Amino acid sequence: MFYPDDDLQFGFGLDASVGGDLNGAWFQEVSAYDGDDGTYASQHLTGKIPVHYDRASTMIDARDLGQSIYNVRPQSASSTLWNFWMGN
């Protein structure tokens, strides 16, 4: 299980507080603070390919791409969700 450390949380909070893109801010902070924690042999991929620890993922409503925490308005139910993930 992944528990973000204090540096990552502070960095993400700072990016969010200045109006940064939340999706981009999360990936930036994960790669900046937790991008070097090593690898492990995947139990799910053929050949036990080495996979990096601490890769981020987000699920976001397509209408909210590039938005900050200050973009608050009513919305209808989402019809398109996008999943982004960091590559290996």
Buried (B, 14 or more C-beta within 10 A) or exposed (E): EEEBEEEBEEBBEEBBEEEBBBBBBBBBBBBEBBBEEEEEEEEEEEEEEEBBEBBBEBEBBEEBEEBBBEEEEEEEEEEEEEEBEBEE
